[in-house]
């Protein structure tokens, strides 16, 4: 397993996927993806309330209204029997309405995270993949207890490993 994500095109839409093996218990990874205080450290201000999510990422450098994400929470399944799922709509002004899913599976003392973002156009998925990589690396740093790398610097480091926009 490597840290690179993939983009698979299916008709007019694409599925962006990352699989990460994290050396942390599933409860810690669940907290990193669902606790607003934890998410703020690696993604940005997040409000989760009444079955809704609002995300106001600090990065990339763009107007706040372009970065703001809203949506309904579709699945909220906290860790049970070594498995957990957090899935929500992704409604953002700059891209198609889509869905993100964090699926966690305990593997001994570690957790396997499968992240998918489905419903984007191919062009937008290719644009999102290095940025998502950078955010997931920031989450990993948070779990490691170290200062997350600056998003823009991490993006610049990983972007050359992905296909460019067409």
Secondary structure, 3 states (H helix, E strand, C coil): CCCCCEEEEECCEEEEEEEEEECCCHHHHHHHHHCHHHHHHHCEEEEEECCEEEEEECCCCCCHHHHCEEEEEEEEEEEECCEEEEEEEEEECCCCCEEEEEEEEEECCEEEEEEEEEEECHHHHHHHHHHHHHHHHHHHHHHHCCCCCCHHHHHHHHHCCCCCCC
